[in-house]
Amino acid sequence: MRPPLPAVTCSSQSTMLTGLAPTAHGIVGNGWHDRALGEVHFWKQSNRLVSGEKVWETARRIDPSFTCANACWWYAMHASTDVMITPRPIYKADGRKLPDCLTTPASLRDELQAEHGQFPLFKFWGPMAGIESSDWIALATQRLLERTPSTLTLSYLPHLDYALQKFGPGHTSIRNELREIDRIAGAMIDLCDQLGVQPVIVSEYGIVPVRDAVWLNRVLRDAGFLAVRLEDGREILDLEHSRAFAVADHQVAHVSVRDAADIAPVAAILAAVDGVEHTLFGNTRAAAGLDHARAGDIVCVSASDRWFAYGWWNDDAKAPDFARTVDIHRKPGYDPCELFLDPTLLWPKGRVLRKLAMRRLGLRTNLDVIPLDAALVRGSHGRVEQPSGFDPVLIGNLPDPFLDVSLPMECVRDAILALTLGATHARAVEAEFTAATRTFLTRARR
């Protein structure tokens, strides 16, 4: 498949479920700069953020009996699905974050955690992320398929993200990681066969090998556009007084520029940075499908073997305290270093255990075990154009011509409609096809 720009989780999943590009559905990345609030938001969960009709809503207009369950696809909260499961920690007043999940109906949460244990939040993201989270989601999905089947059941298995970003797709460990997720996916496919359910497998992107990060905010700081303020000896990004700053998101960065007159000069500075392949603004940003208020005034795309780090400090001793922690909401950018324990620490796991023990005693302390060395990261994604063999995929027993070798990701929504409703509502389904699918079908028929 050909993904939207950026090819990241939230944008790609929203495109598959609405049939729209980010310009239309508004999800320009995993995070963005909210200009009204003057804050950067990452990993929000409300489905109300996604514009456009979702595939299950379209299907219900065709067939009111259509039902949908969502097991951990993003933007699950406040959605119009019939059933929902999503990670949702409990944030205690003393600063603790406890693993948990949120469900619809609410009673499903207790039933799932009674059967399969507490949702493994710290295995879903962070340095301990692993197969346990995908295993839990798969078991929860199988329960839905067996006991409360829906017309469409969505299930998100994140496992391959972890090792592929940490070590890169060529690392010897990847073969075993593939075996692990194949075991889980195989069990789900076998159950689908038993229940007469058609499985379809999609991926949001392909992860490519990378050699180093690009630090756009350091460049903007050195050029006098980014401001910092000192808080308790730490340098904090000062959004109030920054003329330009970058929201880094894998291989794409959204650059907010306060004054329109600065857009062209800032773009020229960034275009000259080693590792920046494209700087999109104005008409080129619109042509890339990112003409939306949440998008940066300039959108930077990295070279295939590079990615964008969010940091702005030049001295690690002055990095904000949250930089060395897993803090996906406070960091104004995506940080894959959260997948690592700092290798420079003496016995980092012991440090984690000691800090957790202190918290159990009621003491407040930071789990400051995350490295600041971006060179540790060996895999990334986000670009549309990737080397051959690193494309996102669609696998399934699909009707022709949805198995073409160059399917736009927007077509997934219509492939789902064709699979679930096409046998009895063929004309109505085709009438609902998006412009992307109509264009694709016309080309395919030719």
Secondary structure, DSSP 8 states (H G I E B T S, - for coil): -B--SS-SHHHHHHHHHHS--HHHH---SSEEEETTTTEEEES--BGGGS-S--HHHHHHHH-TT--EEEES-SS-BT-S-SEEEEE--EE-TTS-EE--EEEESTHHHHHHHHHH-S--HHHHSSTT--HHHHHHHHHHHHHHHHHS--SEEEE---THHHHHHHH-TTSTTHHHHHHHHHHHHHHHHHHHHHHT---EEE-S---EE--EEE-HHHHHHHTT---EEEETTEEEE-TTT-SEEEEEETTEEEEEESSGGGHHHHHHHHHTSTTEEEEE-THHHHHTT--STTS-SEEEEE-TTEEE-----SSGGGS-GGGGS--TTTSSB--GGGGS--TTSSSHHHHHHHHHHHHHTT-----------GGG--EE---SS--TT----EEE---TTTT-TT-BGGGHHHHHHHHHHHHHHHHHHHHT--HHHHHHHHHHH-
